[in-house]
């Protein structure tokens, strides 16, 4: 909702820039999809490494 309100303000102030933003937003979103996938994969690998490192302590505590 906040993005829409900001876009409406931009439309009121400078409508050509608002239309360019309206067209560019989906293109930028599609370009950033691979980076999100890599971020999810790296986060999963780091969680796996952290769980492997802390496994002996959890076994001894449990």
PQR file of N, CA, C, O and H, with PARSE charges and radii, in Angstrom:
ATOM      1  N   UNK A   1       0.827  -1.192   0.000 -0.4000 1.5000
ATOM      2  CA  UNK A   1       0.000   0.000   0.000 -0.0000 2.0000
ATOM      3  C   UNK A   1       0.872   1.258   0.000  0.5500 1.7000
ATOM      4  O   UNK A   1       0.549   2.259  -0.639 -0.5500 1.4000
ATOM      5  N   UNK A   2       1.983   1.178   0.731 -0.4000 1.5000
ATOM      6  CA  UNK A   2       2.867   2.344   0.814 -0.0000 2.0000
ATOM      7  C   UNK A   2       3.495   2.652  -0.551  0.5500 1.7000
ATOM      8  O   UNK A   2       3.658   3.815  -0.922 -0.5500 1.4000
ATOM      9  H   UNK A   2       2.245   0.365   1.250  0.4000 1.0000
ATOM     10  N   UNK A   3       3.845   1.585  -1.295 -0.4000 1.5000
ATOM     11  CA  UNK A   3       4.417   1.813  -2.621 -0.0000 2.0000
ATOM     12  C   UNK A   3       3.409   2.503  -3.533  0.5500 1.7000
ATOM     13  O   UNK A   3       3.771   3.379  -4.318 -0.5500 1.4000
ATOM     14  H   UNK A   3       3.713   0.641  -0.993  0.4000 1.0000
ATOM     15  N   UNK A   4       2.157   2.110  -3.428 -0.4000 1.5000
ATOM     16  CA  UNK A   4       1.126   2.729  -4.257 -0.0000 2.0000
ATOM     17  C   UNK A   4       0.941   4.207  -3.906  0.5500 1.7000
ATOM     18  O   UNK A   4       0.789   5.045  -4.794 -0.5500 1.4000
ATOM     19  H   UNK A   4       1.863   1.399  -2.790  0.4000 1.0000
ATOM     20  N   UNK A   5       0.954   4.517  -2.622 -0.4000 1.5000
ATOM     21  CA  UNK A   5       0.802   5.919  -2.197 -0.0000 2.0000
ATOM     22  C   UNK A   5       1.985   6.753  -2.689  0.5500 1.7000
ATOM     23  O   UNK A   5       1.810   7.876  -3.162 -0.5500 1.4000
ATOM     24  H   UNK A   5       1.077   3.835  -1.900  0.4000 1.0000
ATOM     25  N   UNK A   6       3.196   6.190  -2.572 -0.4000 1.5000
ATOM     26  CA  UNK A   6       4.371   6.911  -3.068 -0.0000 2.0000
ATOM     27  C   UNK A   6       4.302   7.102  -4.579  0.5500 1.7000
ATOM     28  O   UNK A   6       4.693   8.146  -5.101 -0.5500 1.4000
ATOM     29  H   UNK A   6       3.339   5.278  -2.188  0.4000 1.0000
ATOM     30  N   UNK A   7       3.799   6.074  -5.282 -0.4000 1.5000
ATOM     31  CA  UNK A   7       3.663   6.188  -6.725 -0.0000 2.0000
ATOM     32  C   UNK A   7       2.632   7.257  -7.091  0.5500 1.7000
ATOM     33  O   UNK A   7       2.828   8.002  -8.051 -0.5500 1.4000
ATOM     34  H   UNK A   7       3.482   5.225  -4.858  0.4000 1.0000
ATOM     35  N   UNK A   8       1.549   7.336  -6.343 -0.4000 1.5000
ATOM     36  CA  UNK A   8       0.537   8.374  -6.606 -0.0000 2.0000
ATOM     37  C   UNK A   8       1.102   9.771  -6.381  0.5500 1.7000
ATOM     38  O   UNK A   8       0.802  10.695  -7.137 -0.5500 1.4000
ATOM     39  H   UNK A   8       1.389   6.730  -5.563  0.4000 1.0000
ATOM     40  N   UNK A   9       1.912   9.923  -5.352 -0.4000 1.5000
ATOM     41  CA  UNK A   9       2.556  11.221  -5.118 -0.0000 2.0000
ATOM     42  C   UNK A   9       3.501  11.553  -6.270  0.5500 1.7000
ATOM     43  O   UNK A   9       3.544  12.688  -6.743 -0.5500 1.4000
ATOM     44  H   UNK A   9       2.155   9.173  -4.738  0.4000 1.0000
ATOM     45  N   UNK A  10       4.265  10.539  -6.721 -0.4000 1.5000
ATOM     46  CA  UNK A  10       5.166  10.754  -7.851 -0.0000 2.0000
ATOM     47  C   UNK A  10       4.375  11.069  -9.115  0.5500 1.7000
ATOM     48  O   UNK A  10       4.804  11.891  -9.925 -0.5500 1.4000
ATOM     49  H   UNK A  10       4.230   9.617  -6.337  0.4000 1.0000
ATOM     50  N   UNK A  11       3.231  10.425  -9.289 -0.4000 1.5000
ATOM     51  CA  UNK A  11       2.384  10.705 -10.448 -0.0000 2.0000
ATOM     52  C   UNK A  11       1.887  12.146 -10.421  0.5500 1.7000
ATOM     53  O   UNK A  11       1.804  12.797 -11.463 -0.5500 1.4000
ATOM     54  H   UNK A  11       2.883   9.757  -8.632  0.4000 1.0000
ATOM     55  N   UNK A  12       1.562  12.634  -9.252 -0.4000 1.5000
ATOM     56  CA  UNK A  12       1.104  14.015  -9.117 -0.0000 2.0000
ATOM     57  C   UNK A  12       2.235  15.005  -9.377  0.5500 1.7000
ATOM     58  O   UNK A  12       2.017  16.046  -9.996 -0.5500 1.4000
ATOM     59  H   UNK A  12       1.629  12.104  -8.407  0.4000 1.0000
ATOM     60  N   UNK A  13       3.443  14.685  -8.908 -0.4000 1.5000
ATOM     61  CA  UNK A  13       4.556  15.615  -9.042 -0.0000 2.0000
ATOM     62  C   UNK A  13       5.189  15.580 -10.433  0.5500 1.7000
ATOM     63  O   UNK A  13       5.481  16.623 -11.019 -0.5500 1.4000
ATOM     64  H   UNK A  13       3.619  13.838  -8.405  0.4000 1.0000
ATOM     65  N   UNK A  14       5.395  14.374 -10.952 -0.4000 1.5000
ATOM     66  CA  UNK A  14       6.083  14.239 -12.241 -0.0000 2.0000
ATOM     67  C   UNK A  14       5.571  12.990 -12.938  0.5500 1.7000
ATOM     68  O   UNK A  14       6.112  11.903 -12.731 -0.5500 1.4000
ATOM     69  H   UNK A  14       5.157  13.527 -10.476  0.4000 1.0000
ATOM     70  N   UNK A  15       4.533  13.128 -13.764 -0.4000 1.5000
ATOM     71  CA  UNK A  15       3.889  11.956 -14.342 -0.0000 2.0000
ATOM     72  C   UNK A  15       4.765  11.172 -15.313  0.5500 1.7000
ATOM     73  O   UNK A  15       4.600   9.954 -15.377 -0.5500 1.4000
ATOM     74  H   UNK A  15       4.095  14.011 -13.932  0.4000 1.0000
ATOM     75  N   UNK A  16       5.694  11.778 -16.083 -0.4000 1.5000
ATOM     76  CA  UNK A  16       6.532  10.932 -16.949 -0.0000 2.0000
ATOM     77  C   UNK A  16       7.439   9.997 -16.149  0.5500 1.7000
ATOM     78  O   UNK A  16       7.635   8.841 -16.526 -0.5500 1.4000
ATOM     79  H   UNK A  16       5.828  12.767 -16.030  0.4000 1.0000
ATOM     80  N   UNK A  17       7.985  10.497 -15.053 -0.4000 1.5000
ATOM     81  CA  UNK A  17       8.832   9.659 -14.210 -0.0000 2.0000
ATOM     82  C   UNK A  17       8.029   8.539 -13.562  0.5500 1.7000
ATOM     83  O   UNK A  17       8.532   7.427 -13.399 -0.5500 1.4000
ATOM     84  H   UNK A  17       7.825  11.435 -14.746  0.4000 1.0000
ATOM     85  N   UNK A  18       6.796   8.822 -13.197 -0.4000 1.5000
ATOM     86  CA  UNK A  18       5.935   7.802 -12.612 -0.0000 2.0000
ATOM     87  C   UNK A  18       5.614   6.707 -13.621  0.5500 1.7000
ATOM     88  O   UNK A  18       5.579   5.530 -13.263 -0.5500 1.4000
ATOM     89  H   UNK A  18       6.387   9.725 -13.329  0.4000 1.0000
ATOM     90  N   UNK A  19       5.382   7.075 -14.862 -0.4000 1.5000
ATOM     91  CA  UNK A  19       5.116   6.070 -15.891 -0.0000 2.0000
ATOM     92  C   UNK A  19       6.352   5.232 -16.196  0.5500 1.7000
ATOM     93  O   UNK A  19       6.242   4.029 -16.428 -0.5500 1.4000
ATOM     94  H   UNK A  19       5.410   8.031 -15.153  0.4000 1.0000
ATOM     95  N   UNK A  20       7.518   5.854 -16.198 -0.4000 1.5000
ATOM     96  CA  UNK A  20       8.766   5.104 -16.388 -0.0000 2.0000
ATOM     97  C   UNK A  20       8.972   4.128 -15.233  0.5500 1.7000
ATOM     98  O   UNK A  20       9.378   2.986 -15.450 -0.5500 1.4000
ATOM     99  H   UNK A  20       7.608   6.832 -16.009  0.4000 1.0000
ATOM    100  N   UNK A  21       8.694   4.570 -14.015 -0.4000 1.5000
ATOM    101  CA  UNK A  21       8.820   3.692 -12.852 -0.0000 2.0000
ATOM    102  C   UNK A  21       7.831   2.530 -12.932  0.5500 1.7000
ATOM    103  O   UNK A  21       8.148   1.408 -12.536 -0.5500 1.4000
ATOM    104  H   UNK A  21       8.364   5.497 -13.839  0.4000 1.0000
ATOM    105  N   UNK A  22       6.644   2.803 -13.440 -0.4000 1.5000
ATOM    106  CA  UNK A  22       5.625   1.767 -13.579 -0.0000 2.0000
ATOM    107  C   UNK A  22       6.056   0.697 -14.570  0.5500 1.7000
ATOM    108  O   UNK A  22       5.754  -0.482 -14.383 -0.5500 1.4000
ATOM    109  H   UNK A  22       6.386   3.714 -13.762  0.4000 1.0000
ATOM    110  N   UNK A  23       6.759   1.099 -15.623 -0.4000 1.5000
ATOM    111  CA  UNK A  23       7.244   0.143 -16.626 -0.0000 2.0000
ATOM    112  C   UNK A  23       8.513  -0.546 -16.151  0.5500 1.7000
ATOM    113  O   UNK A  23       8.690  -1.736 -16.409 -0.5500 1.4000
ATOM    114  H   UNK A  23       7.004   2.056 -15.775  0.4000 1.0000
ATOM    115  N   UNK A  24       9.401   0.166 -15.463 -0.4000 1.5000
ATOM    116  CA  UNK A  24      10.697  -0.387 -15.075 -0.0000 2.0000
ATOM    117  C   UNK A  24      10.612  -1.329 -13.881  0.5500 1.7000
ATOM    118  O   UNK A  24      11.453  -2.218 -13.748 -0.5500 1.4000
ATOM    119  H   UNK A  24       9.257   1.133 -15.254  0.4000 1.0000
ATOM    120  N   UNK A  25       9.617  -1.159 -13.006 -0.4000 1.5000
ATOM    121  CA  UNK A  25       9.546  -1.970 -11.791 -0.0000 2.0000
ATOM    122  C   UNK A  25       9.461  -3.477 -12.083  0.5500 1.7000
ATOM    123  O   UNK A  25      10.217  -4.240 -11.482 -0.5500 1.4000
ATOM    124  H   UNK A  25       8.934  -0.436 -13.114  0.4000 1.0000
ATOM    125  N   UNK A  26       8.574  -3.938 -12.979 -0.4000 1.5000
ATOM    126  CA  UNK A  26       8.535  -5.384 -13.255 -0.0000 2.0000
ATOM    127  C   UNK A  26       9.804  -5.901 -13.919  0.5500 1.7000
ATOM    128  O   UNK A  26      10.213  -7.038 -13.682 -0.5500 1.4000
ATOM    129  H   UNK A  26       7.960  -3.318 -13.468  0.4000 1.0000
ATOM    130  N   UNK A  27      10.428  -5.066 -14.753 -0.4000 1.5000
ATOM    131  CA  UNK A  27      11.666  -5.497 -15.418 -0.0000 2.0000
ATOM    132  C   UNK A  27      12.773  -5.682 -14.398  0.5500 1.7000
ATOM    133  O   UNK A  27      13.499  -6.675 -14.449 -0.5500 1.4000
ATOM    134  H   UNK A  27      10.096  -4.143 -14.946  0.4000 1.0000
ATOM    135  N   UNK A  28      12.914  -4.753 -13.479 -0.4000 1.5000
ATOM    136  CA  UNK A  28      13.928  -4.867 -12.429 -0.0000 2.0000
ATOM    137  C   UNK A  28      13.628  -6.063 -11.531  0.5500 1.7000
ATOM    138  O   UNK A  28      14.551  -6.756 -11.103 -0.5500 1.4000
ATOM    139  H   UNK A  28      12.324  -3.947 -13.437  0.4000 1.0000
ATOM    140  N   UNK A  29      12.354  -6.315 -11.238 -0.4000 1.5000
ATOM    141  CA  UNK A  29      11.961  -7.452 -10.402 -0.0000 2.0000
ATOM    142  C   UNK A  29      12.385  -8.763 -11.057  0.5500 1.7000
ATOM    143  O   UNK A  29      12.901  -9.652 -10.379 -0.5500 1.4000
ATOM    144  H   UNK A  29      11.604  -5.752 -11.586  0.4000 1.0000
ATOM    145  N   UNK A  30      12.173  -8.893 -12.363 -0.4000 1.5000
ATOM    146  CA  UNK A  30      12.552 -10.123 -13.077 -0.0000 2.0000
ATOM    147  C   UNK A  30      14.066 -10.270 -13.118  0.5500 1.7000
ATOM    148  O   UNK A  30      14.578 -11.382 -12.989 -0.5500 1.4000
ATOM    149  H   UNK A  30      11.754  -8.171 -12.913  0.4000 1.0000
ATOM    150  N   UNK A  31      14.788  -9.177 -13.293 -0.4000 1.5000
ATOM    151  CA  UNK A  31      16.252  -9.249 -13.326 -0.0000 2.0000
ATOM    152  C   UNK A  31      16.808  -9.691 -11.978  0.5500 1.7000
ATOM    153  O   UNK A  31      17.830 -10.375 -11.938 -0.5500 1.4000
ATOM    154  H   UNK A  31      14.372  -8.274 -13.398  0.4000 1.0000
ATOM    155  N   UNK A  32      16.166  -9.319 -10.873 -0.4000 1.5000
ATOM    156  CA  UNK A  32      16.681  -9.636  -9.546 -0.0000 2.0000
ATOM    157  C   UNK A  32      16.313 -11.038  -9.060  0.5500 1.7000
ATOM    158  O   UNK A  32      16.801 -11.456  -8.010 -0.5500 1.4000
ATOM    159  H   UNK A  32      15.335  -8.763 -10.906  0.4000 1.0000
ATOM    160  N   UNK A  33      15.472 -11.777  -9.782 -0.4000 1.5000
ATOM    161  CA  UNK A  33      15.073 -13.125  -9.350 -0.0000 2.0000
ATOM    162  C   UNK A  33      16.281 -14.065  -9.154  0.5500 1.7000
ATOM    163  O   UNK A  33      16.333 -14.753  -8.135 -0.5500 1.4000
ATOM    164  H   UNK A  33      15.075 -11.437 -10.635  0.4000 1.0000
ATOM    165  N   UNK A  34      17.250 -14.124 -10.082 -0.4000 1.5000
ATOM    166  CA  UNK A  34      18.391 -15.025  -9.842 -0.0000 2.0000
ATOM    167  C   UNK A  34      19.173 -14.694  -8.572  0.5500 1.7000
ATOM    168  O   UNK A  34      19.673 -15.595  -7.897 -0.5500 1.4000
ATOM    169  H   UNK A  34      17.207 -13.565 -10.910  0.4000 1.0000
ATOM    170  N   UNK A  35      19.279 -13.418  -8.249 -0.4000 1.5000
ATOM    171  CA  UNK A  35      19.999 -13.042  -7.039 -0.0000 2.0000
ATOM    172  C   UNK A  35      19.251 -13.502  -5.789  0.5500 1.7000
ATOM    173  O   UNK A  35      19.876 -13.875  -4.796 -0.5500 1.4000
ATOM    174  H   UNK A  35      18.873 -12.687  -8.797  0.4000 1.0000
ATOM    175  N   UNK A  36      17.919 -13.477  -5.832 -0.4000 1.5000
ATOM    176  CA  UNK A  36      17.137 -13.987  -4.700 -0.0000 2.0000
ATOM    177  C   UNK A  36      17.328 -15.479  -4.545  0.5500 1.7000
ATOM    178  O   UNK A  36      17.457 -15.976  -3.426 -0.5500 1.4000
ATOM    179  H   UNK A  36      17.412 -13.173  -6.639  0.4000 1.0000
ATOM    180  N   UNK A  37      17.349 -16.208  -5.664 -0.4000 1.5000
ATOM    181  CA  UNK A  37      17.549 -17.661  -5.608 -0.0000 2.0000
ATOM    182  C   UNK A  37      18.925 -17.984  -5.040  0.5500 1.7000
ATOM    183  O   UNK A  37      19.056 -18.887  -4.213 -0.5500 1.4000
ATOM    184  H   UNK A  37      17.244 -15.804  -6.573  0.4000 1.0000
ATOM    185  N   UNK A  38      19.949 -17.258  -5.474 -0.4000 1.5000
ATOM    186  CA  UNK A  38      21.297 -17.472  -4.933 -0.0000 2.0000
ATOM    187  C   UNK A  38      21.328 -17.151  -3.444  0.5500 1.7000
ATOM    188  O   UNK A  38      21.974 -17.866  -2.678 -0.5500 1.4000
ATOM    189  H   UNK A  38      19.842 -16.526  -6.146  0.4000 1.0000
ATOM    190  N   UNK A  39      20.652 -16.105  -3.021 -0.4000 1.5000
ATOM    191  CA  UNK A  39      20.610 -15.753  -1.599 -0.0000 2.0000
ATOM    192  C   UNK A  39      19.951 -16.837  -0.766  0.5500 1.7000
ATOM    193  O   UNK A  39      20.416 -17.142   0.331 -0.5500 1.4000
ATOM    194  H   UNK A  39      20.127 -15.524  -3.643  0.4000 1.0000
ATOM    195  N   UNK A  40      18.870 -17.425  -1.274 -0.4000 1.5000
ATOM    196  CA  UNK A  40      18.211 -18.516  -0.555 -0.0000 2.0000
ATOM    197  C   UNK A  40      19.131 -19.720  -0.458  0.5500 1.7000
ATOM    198  O   UNK A  40      19.216 -20.353   0.595 -0.5500 1.4000
ATOM    199  H   UNK A  40      18.492 -17.177  -2.166  0.4000 1.0000
ATOM    200  N   UNK A  41      19.829 -20.047  -1.561 -0.4000 1.5000
ATOM    201  CA  UNK A  41      20.730 -21.200  -1.565 -0.0000 2.0000
ATOM    202  C   UNK A  41      21.903 -20.983  -0.607  0.5500 1.7000
ATOM    203  O   UNK A  41      22.268 -21.890   0.141 -0.5500 1.4000
ATOM    204  H   UNK A  41      19.759 -19.533  -2.416  0.4000 1.0000
ATOM    205  N   UNK A  42      22.488 -19.799  -0.626 -0.4000 1.5000
ATOM    206  CA  UNK A  42      23.620 -19.517   0.273 -0.0000 2.0000
ATOM    207  C   UNK A  42      23.162 -19.544   1.727  0.5500 1.7000
ATOM    208  O   UNK A  42      23.883 -20.046   2.589 -0.5500 1.4000
ATOM    209  H   UNK A  42      22.192 -19.062  -1.233  0.4000 1.0000
ATOM    210  N   UNK A  43      21.996 -19.021   2.007 -0.4000 1.5000
ATOM    211  CA  UNK A  43      21.466 -19.072   3.371 -0.0000 2.0000
ATOM    212  C   UNK A  43      21.247 -20.503   3.832  0.5500 1.7000
ATOM    213  O   UNK A  43      21.526 -20.828   4.986 -0.5500 1.4000
ATOM    214  H   UNK A  43      21.411 -18.613   1.307  0.4000 1.0000
ATOM    215  N   UNK A  44      20.751 -21.365   2.946 -0.4000 1.5000
ATOM    216  CA  UNK A  44      20.559 -22.769   3.288 -0.0000 2.0000
ATOM    217  C   UNK A  44      21.869 -23.483   3.562  0.5500 1.7000
ATOM    218  O   UNK A  44      21.963 -24.274   4.501 -0.5500 1.4000
ATOM    219  H   UNK A  44      20.524 -21.100   2.009  0.4000 1.0000
ATOM    220  N   UNK A  45      22.882 -23.209   2.748 -0.4000 1.5000
ATOM    221  CA  UNK A  45      24.200 -23.834   2.959 -0.0000 2.0000
ATOM    222  C   UNK A  45      24.804 -23.362   4.274  0.5500 1.7000
ATOM    223  O   UNK A  45      25.380 -24.163   5.010 -0.5500 1.4000
ATOM    224  H   UNK A  45      22.805 -22.567   1.985  0.4000 1.0000
ATOM    225  N   UNK A  46      24.680 -22.083   4.577 -0.4000 1.5000
ATOM    226  CA  UNK A  46      25.229 -21.580   5.835 -0.0000 2.0000
ATOM    227  C   UNK A  46      24.486 -22.155   7.037  0.5500 1.7000
ATOM    228  O   UNK A  46      25.109 -22.430   8.062 -0.5500 1.4000
ATOM    229  H   UNK A  46      24.212 -21.433   3.979  0.4000 1.0000
ATOM    230  N   UNK A  47      23.183 -22.341   6.938 -0.4000 1.5000
ATOM    231  CA  UNK A  47      22.430 -22.984   8.020 -0.0000 2.0000
ATOM    232  C   UNK A  47      22.855 -24.442   8.188  0.5500 1.7000
ATOM    233  O   UNK A  47      22.960 -24.933   9.312 -0.5500 1.4000
ATOM    234  H   UNK A  47      22.677 -22.118   6.105  0.4000 1.0000
ATOM    235  N   UNK A  48      23.099 -25.134   7.074 -0.4000 1.5000
ATOM    236  CA  UNK A  48      23.558 -26.521   7.139 -0.0000 2.0000
ATOM    237  C   UNK A  48      24.926 -26.617   7.813  0.5500 1.7000
ATOM    238  O   UNK A  48      25.146 -27.490   8.653 -0.5500 1.4000
ATOM    239  H   UNK A  48      23.014 -24.735   6.161  0.4000 1.0000
ATOM    240  N   UNK A  49      25.836 -25.730   7.450 -0.4000 1.5000
ATOM    241  CA  UNK A  49      27.169 -25.732   8.068 -0.0000 2.0000
ATOM    242  C   UNK A  49      27.070 -25.419   9.556  0.5500 1.7000
ATOM    243  O   UNK A  49      27.757 -26.041  10.365 -0.5500 1.4000
ATOM    244  H   UNK A  49      25.658 -25.021   6.768  0.4000 1.0000
ATOM    245  N   UNK A  50      26.233 -24.474   9.921 -0.4000 1.5000
ATOM    246  CA  UNK A  50      26.074 -24.131  11.338 -0.0000 2.0000
ATOM    247  C   UNK A  50      25.481 -25.298  12.117  0.5500 1.7000
ATOM    248  O   UNK A  50      25.884 -25.545  13.254 -0.5500 1.4000
ATOM    249  H   UNK A  50      25.675 -23.969   9.264  0.4000 1.0000
ATOM    250  N   UNK A  51      24.536 -26.016  11.529 -0.4000 1.5000
ATOM    251  CA  UNK A  51      23.947 -27.154  12.243 -0.0000 2.0000
ATOM    252  C   UNK A  51      24.940 -28.304  12.350  0.5500 1.7000
ATOM    253  O   UNK A  51      24.932 -29.023  13.349 -0.5500 1.4000
ATOM    254  H   UNK A  51      24.209 -25.815  10.605  0.4000 1.0000
ATOM    255  N   UNK A  52      25.794 -28.497  11.351 -0.4000 1.5000
ATOM    256  CA  UNK A  52      26.814 -29.544  11.438 -0.0000 2.0000
ATOM    257  C   UNK A  52      27.839 -29.201  12.509  0.5500 1.7000
ATOM    258  O   UNK A  52      28.286 -30.079  13.247 -0.5500 1.4000
ATOM    259  H   UNK A  52      25.801 -27.913  10.540  0.4000 1.0000
ATOM    260  N   UNK A  53      28.212 -27.935  12.597 -0.4000 1.5000
ATOM    261  CA  UNK A  53      29.201 -27.528  13.601 -0.0000 2.0000
ATOM    262  C   UNK A  53      28.644 -27.651  15.009  0.5500 1.7000
ATOM    263  O   UNK A  53      29.371 -28.061  15.915 -0.5500 1.4000
ATOM    264  H   UNK A  53      27.849 -27.222  11.997  0.4000 1.0000
ATOM    265  N   UNK A  54      27.388 -27.313  15.221 -0.4000 1.5000
ATOM    266  CA  UNK A  54      26.817 -27.359  16.568 -0.0000 2.0000
ATOM    267  C   UNK A  54      26.196 -28.701  16.914  0.5500 1.7000
ATOM    268  O   UNK A  54      25.658 -28.857  18.010 -0.5500 1.4000
ATOM    269  H   UNK A  54      26.799 -26.980  14.485  0.4000 1.0000
ATOM    270  N   UNK A  55      26.254 -29.688  15.999 -0.4000 1.5000
ATOM    271  CA  UNK A  55      25.663 -30.992  16.271 -0.0000 2.0000
ATOM    272  C   UNK A  55      26.276 -31.697  17.475  0.5500 1.7000
ATOM    273  O   UNK A  55      25.518 -32.209  18.298 -0.5500 1.4000
ATOM    274  H   UNK A  55      26.691 -29.561  15.108  0.4000 1.0000
ATOM    275  N   UNK A  56      27.611 -31.757  17.636 -0.4000 1.5000
ATOM    276  CA  UNK A  56      28.150 -32.440  18.836 -0.0000 2.0000
ATOM    277  C   UNK A  56      27.695 -31.813  20.161  0.5500 1.7000
ATOM    278  O   UNK A  56      27.426 -32.525  21.129 -0.5500 1.4000
ATOM    279  H   UNK A  56      28.227 -31.341  16.968  0.4000 1.0000
ATOM    280  N   UNK A  57      27.612 -30.500  20.198 -0.4000 1.5000
ATOM    281  CA  UNK A  57      27.190 -29.841  21.428 -0.0000 2.0000
ATOM    282  C   UNK A  57      25.724 -30.171  21.731  0.5500 1.7000
ATOM    283  O   UNK A  57      25.355 -30.376  22.887 -0.5500 1.4000
ATOM    284  H   UNK A  57      27.830 -29.921  19.412  0.4000 1.0000
ATOM    285  N   UNK A  58      24.903 -30.220  20.698 -0.4000 1.5000
ATOM    286  CA  UNK A  58      23.491 -30.547  20.907 -0.0000 2.0000
ATOM    287  C   UNK A  58      23.316 -32.007  21.327  0.5500 1.7000
ATOM    288  O   UNK A  58      22.434 -32.324  22.124 -0.5500 1.4000
ATOM    289  H   UNK A  58      25.203 -30.054  19.759  0.4000 1.0000
ATOM    290  N   UNK A  59      24.149 -32.885  20.795 -0.4000 1.5000
ATOM    291  CA  UNK A  59      24.067 -34.296  21.192 -0.0000 2.0000
ATOM    292  C   UNK A  59      24.494 -34.498  22.644  0.5500 1.7000
ATOM    293  O   UNK A  59      23.878 -35.282  23.365 -0.5500 1.4000
ATOM    294  H   UNK A  59      24.865 -32.627  20.147  0.4000 1.0000
ATOM    295  N   UNK A  60      25.550 -33.792  23.081 -0.4000 1.5000
ATOM    296  CA  UNK A  60      26.026 -33.913  24.451 -0.0000 2.0000
ATOM    297  C   UNK A  60      25.046 -33.280  25.431  0.5500 1.7000
ATOM    298  O   UNK A  60      24.860 -33.781  26.540 -0.5500 1.4000
ATOM    299  H   UNK A  60      26.050 -33.154  22.496  0.4000 1.0000
ATOM    300  N   UNK A  61      24.422 -32.181  25.023 -0.4000 1.5000
ATOM    301  CA  UNK A  61      23.455 -31.505  25.899 -0.0000 2.0000
ATOM    302  C   UNK A  61      22.157 -32.307  26.021  0.5500 1.7000
ATOM    303  O   UNK A  61      21.542 -32.343  27.087 -0.5500 1.4000
ATOM    304  H   UNK A  61      24.573 -31.774  24.123  0.4000 1.0000
ATOM    305  N   UNK A  62      21.747 -32.946  24.931 -0.4000 1.5000
ATOM    306  CA  UNK A  62      20.467 -33.651  24.921 -0.0000 2.0000
ATOM    307  C   UNK A  62      20.564 -34.999  25.543  0.5500 1.7000
ATOM    308  O   UNK A  62      19.568 -35.720  25.612 -0.5500 1.4000
ATOM    309  H   UNK A  62      22.246 -32.918  24.065  0.4000 1.0000
TER
END
